[in-house]
């Protein structure tokens, strides 16, 4: 049987993959495409995570698509609302019919003679192997491993009489009403779980080894609410979007240039929401500077409110061992618990776990250098979506999808068929993700690198990237255009 061929094959039907398909429909309607999704539903992360209170950690005016206004009153939305938004967008743009569910991509092989990728996927429901070819491969699978979260081994767990759960695999039958809950962790998941579970639990304790910066933001956007009274959604949406982009960019730049000032402001804000005399320095003052790791956003300060009302508490200590009744700490104190939630983080998995080869040679991701944060040196007709670490993921996803469409139109216009990024000729290489969070440090050696300067540098600056990716030149020293039949050669760095 003939292998099915499409112009563009998108991997992943989450926020990024659906957005990429919509951009393709809008900007390259003549291109054929398909979307391969390993899960059984649209939504990606927002379909996977079902723990109490799951919500965005970015405002929805920037986490939403540039072409699809977010109209819900909540600026920081819950997971169900985000999942519905992605599904509605896919339906509206006719993307849903192009998605092949339960198709897990295993590998993709590039052949220069035909200028095509051959992509091998396995159907999780039947075990059948499916083979497709495409002219351009676009991975939108994020960088989290979906089948297993990070779960360090704690001594004594076999003795614990209660229940231990990981947020990534939340059991539908878990009822925490009236129970004592210990949440181990201090990141975005933990600060979401604690106030959500505190509404029904007897008490919730957030047990953290070290603090995280926590920033309270309104759950509704005042400007958006005002503009909605006078302007249609399509007119109000970009105004609020750019307002939030500029505010978050200013916050990040100030944190880089005056970290001590931003630290003082964050701690002062926390003190203002907590009872007098609360030990803010111990529980909310990290050892690192702001934005060395992502700030944790809490809508309307719900975490601080739960602590102030006595429904929740924060303990900064280490786990010595689990006991029959709870968790004994390094200090010797024991936290009684009926349920322990190990919100200990995620594992990274580049490209959704798929492997790549170019003309028979395996691509080693750590040996590649990212071009404009979206393509890999020596890998033709390939792009990946990698969102911002200091802002909304979708801001960068929109730019990447727009750039891919520009590339496809440029290839058609010039009669070329292949675009291949080149490695930087000199300069130091650095990790592509510039955070010191544990989930990054555990996996950074398995990820591509980035160079010292553009176009091999990821700036983490949306206004600057808009100029580069929407309006910048497509031809530069970092990329080569060619026709089919030109073998790819390994280009060593000087």
N, C-alpha and C positions, 0 to 999 in steps of 0.2 A: 504494500500500500504506500502511496505517496505521503511523505511527511508534510504536515501542515506548515505553511509559511505565513508569517505576518511581517509587516514592516517594522513594528516596534513591539517588543514583548516586555511587559511590566511585571515585576515580581513584588507581590504584596498588595492587599486590598484594604489597608488601613488608611489613616488620614493622608499620608503621603502618596500612596498608590492611587487612591481614588482621585486625589488632586491632580496627579500627573496625567491620568487618563482624561480628565476634564480639560486640562490645558491642551492636550493633544487634539481633542475634539474641537476646541475653540480655535486653535491656531494652525493645525495641520489636518483639516477634515478629510483630506484625500488619503491619509495614511491608514492602513489596516493595523489593528492591534488586538492583543489579548492580555488579560491580567491573570496571573497564576497566584492563588492564595492557598496557603497550607491549612488554614482553619476552615470551618464550615460556615462562616458568616463574615460580613463586612465589619470593619471597625478596628482590626488590629489590637493595639494595646487597650483601646476603650471597649472592646468586646471581651478581652481576656480578663481584665481586672474587675472583680465583683465584690471587693471587700467594702465594709460599711464606710460611707462618706466619700468614696473615690471621686475625685474631681480634678479639674485642670490646675496646674501650678503656674499657668500664664493666663492673662486675660483673654477672653474669647474674641475680642476685636483684632487681636494679632494671631491667636491660635486658629481662628477661622480663616477660610480661604479669601484671597483678595477679590475674587469674582462672585462670592456668595455671601451677602451680608448676614451677620449674626444678629438675629432679631429678638432673641430671648432677653427678658429683663436682667437676668443674672450675667454679670461680666465674668465671674469665676463660676463655671458651670460644673454640674455633677456629671459622672460618667455616662449615665443613661441619656442625658440631653446631648452630649457630644456624639455618642454613637448614633442617635437618631439623626443628628445634623449630617453626619457623613453618609448615612444611608439615603436620606432625602436628596442629597447632592448627587449621589451616584444614580439614583432613579431619574432625577431631573435631566441629567446630561446623557442618559442612555448608556451609562457605563455598566450597570448591573448585569446586563445581558452578555457582556464580554468577559465576565469573571468566571474562571474555572476554579471552583472550590475544592478543597482537599487535595490540591496539587502541590506537593513539596518539591521544590527545585533542588536537585542533587549536584548537578555540574553543568557547565557551559563551555563549549569548545569553539574557538574561533579558527576559521579557515581563510587565509588571505586570498587564495586562488578564487574563491567564490564570493568573498567579502560577506560571509554569513556566520552567525552563531548557530551551533546546534545545541539545543538545550534539552537536558534529560530531567524529567520530573517523575515522581512516584505518587500515585493516588493512594491516600491513606485509607480510603474506604474499601478499595478492591485489591490493593497491592500491585496494580498494573503499572508498568513503566510507560510513560508518554514522552514522545520525542517531537519537538517543534524546532523550526528554524526561524531566524529573524535577522533583519539587517542591523537593528540597533537593540541593545539590551539595557534595560533601565531598572535597576534594583531599588525598591522602596520598602525594604524589610526592616528598616531601623537598625539598631545595633544591640538590642536586648535578646537574650535567649528566652524563648517563650515556654519551653517545656520544663525548666527548672530554675528557680531563683537561688540566690546565694544563701546557703544555710550552714554556718559554721557548726562544728560539733561541740556541744556543751556537755560536760560530764554530768552524769546522774539523770539524764532524761528518762531512762527506762524506769526509774523509781517514781517519777511524778504521777500522782493519781489523777490529775486533771487532763486537760486536752491541750496539745501543742499544734498550732496551725501556722502556715506561712501565707502571707497576703496574696501571693501570686496564685495560690490554689485554695481559695476560700471555700470551705464546705458549706453547701446550701442549708444543711440541717443544724448549723451551729446557732444556738440561742444563748446569748450572753446576758439576758435579762436577770438582774439581781445578783450577778456573779462578780467576783473579784478578778480583774483582768490586769495582766502585766504585759505591756508592749515593749519588746526589746528593740531599741533603735532610736534614731534621732533625726532621720531624714524626712523627705516629703511624705512618704507613706505613713511613718509613725505620727507625724504632727497632724495628719488627716484622720487617722484611726482614733486617736485618743479622744478628741471632742465628740466624734460621731458615736463611739461606743459608750462614752460617759453619759449619754442621754438616757440609757436604760440599765447600765451596769451598776452594781453596788458601789464600785470605785474602780478607776483605771489609773495605773501607774506607768509612766513612761520611763523606762530604765535605759539610760544612755551611758556609754563609755566616755563620750566627750560631747560637748554641746554643739549646736548648729545655730547660725544666725536665723532668727525668725522675724519676718516682716508682716505686720498686719495691714491689709488693704481692704477697702470697701468691696462688698460683693456685688454692688451695682455701680455703674459709672455715671456720675452726676452729669457730665457733659452729654453723654449718650441719651440719658433720659430727657434732657432739655431739648436736644436737637430733634428727637423723635416727634415732639409736639408740633414742629414747624416744617420739617423736611422729610421727604421720602427716604426710605431705608438706604437706597443706593447712593443718595447724596450725603447722608449723615455718616454712613459707615467709614468711608476713607478719612473723613476728618478726625473721628475718634481713633481710628487705627493709627494715623500718623502722630496724633497727640501722644498715644501710649508708646509708640516706637521711640519718639524723641525723649520722653521721660525715662524710659528704661535705659536708653543709650547714655543719657546724662548720668543716671545712677551708676552705671557700670564705669564710665570714664572717671567720675569723681572717686569711686572706690579704688581705682587703679592709681590715681594721682594723690589722693589724700585719704588713705585707708584708716588712719587714726581718727579723723573727723567722722567718717561714715560709721566706724565702730561706735563712737560716742553717741551718735544720733540713734543708732539701732538700739543700743542698751538703754538710752533715755526713754525711747518709745516703749520698750518692754517694761521698764519700771513704772511708767504711767498707767499700765494696764494690770499690774499685779499689786497684791496687798503691800502695805508699808512694811519695810524691813525684809522683804523677800530677797533671798540670796541670788540676785540676778547674775552677779559675776561668776558664780559657780555653775549655774544651770543654763545660762544663755549667752555666755561670752566664750567663743571658741578660741583656740590657740592660733588659728590662721587668720589672715586678713579677709575682709568681705570680698566675695566673688572668687577667692581661690577655690571655693566650692559654691554650688548654687545656693542662693538664699531660699529659705523655705517660706512660702507665702501662706498665711492663714486668713481666710475671708472674715472680715469684721472682727478679727482677733479672737476667733472662737476657742483656740487653744488656751490663750491667756484667761478668757472668761471661765472656762471649765476649771482651771487651776484656782482662780480667785474665788469661785463658789464652792471649792472643796470637793467637786465631783471628780477631779483628777489631780495628780501630783507628778512631780518630776524628780527622779533620783539619778544622780550622777555617780556611778560606781562601776565595778566590773562584776561579772558572773563568776562566782567560785564553783558552785555546783547546784544542780536541781535537787530538791528534796521531795519527800512524799507530799508536802503541803505547799510547795512553792519554789522560790529561788533564793539561795543563800548568796550573799554578796561578798566581795573581797574584804569589806569592812567587818564582816561577821553578822551583819543584820540579815534577817530573813524576810522576804516579801511573800506574804500569803497570796495564793492565786488558785483560782479554779480553771482559768484559761490563760495560756501564755501565747502571745503572738510574736513570732520571730520576724520582725520587720527589719531584717539585717541586710537587705539590699538585693541587687540583681546581678546576673552574670551577663557579660557582653558576648555577642556572637556576630562577627562581621559577615555581612552579605547573607544573613539568614542561614549561614552554615554551608552555602554552596561553594564549590571549588571552580576555578577558572583555568583554562589553558589557552595558549596562543600558538598556533601552528605546531601543536604537539608538546610544547614545553609548559609545564605547570607554572602558574603564576603564584609566587610567594608574596602574600600581601605585605609583610613587613619590609620587603625589598622594594616596594613601589612608593612613589611620591604622589600625593594628591595634587591635581591641577585644578585650581579655582575651587578647591574643597569638594569636588564632585566627580572628577574623572581620575584614572590611575595611569601613571606613566607606563608606556609600553603596551597598554591594553586598548585596542581599537574599538570604536563604536560602542562604548560602554559608559554609563553614568550611574552614580549612586546618590541617594538623598541622605545627607548628613546635616541635621538641623543645628541651630545655634545652641551653645551651652549657656549663653548669658541673656537669651531672649527666647521668644516663642519658636518652637520647632518649625511651624508652618511658614513663618516668614522666609526662612531659607529654602524650604521645600518648594514654595511658589517660585522663587528665583531660579532654582535648579531646573524645574519643569519648563519655565519660560526660556531658559538658555538652551535646553535640549531642543525645543521647537525651533529656535533660531538656527541651531546647528543643522537640523534636518532640512530646513528651507534653504540654507546656504549650500548644502551638498547638492540639492536638486538644481539650484540656480546655476552652479558652477560646473555641473557635470561630474563632480567628484563623488566617490562612494564611501570613502573611509576617512575618519578623523582619528588621529592617534596622538595623545599627549606625550611629551618628551620629559625626561627628568631634568632638574635644574643643573646647570653646568658647574656650579660651585655653591659654597655656603653650607652652614651647618644644618643638619636635619633635626627636626623635633617631633614629638608625638602630635598626632593630628587632633587629639582632644586635650585641651590645656587646663584640665581640672585636676585637683589632687584628691578627689573623692576615691574611696576604697574600690568601688566597682570599676573605675577607670584604671587605677594603679595595678589591679589584679590582672588586667588583660591588655594593657597598653602595648606590650611587646608583640602582640599578634595582629596589630592594626597597621595600616599604612602610615607613612610619615608625611610631614609637610616641610616645605623649604623656608628659607630665611626671608624671602621677599616675593612679591606678586610676580607671576600668577600662581605660584606654588604655595602661597601663604593664605590661610584662612583667617580673615581679619576679625571675625566676630563683631562686625559693624554693618548693620543693615543699610543705612543711607549710603555708605561707601560701596557696598556690594550692589545696590540698585544701579549705580552709575557703571560699575564694572560689568554686570551680567545682563542688564537690560539694554544698555546703550554703548558698552565698550566694544572694541574691535574683536571680531571672531578670529582673525589671523594675527598671530603674534609668535615670538620665538619659542613659546612653550608648546606649540601644537603643529602637527604636520597633516596636510590633506593629500590624499592620493586616490588612485583608482584600484579596482579589484585586480588581483594578480601580482601585487607588490608584496613580497614576503616581509613580515615584520621581523626586524632584527633587534636583538638586545642592545640597547644603546647605553654604554657604561658612562657614568658620571666622570667628568674630568677630575 
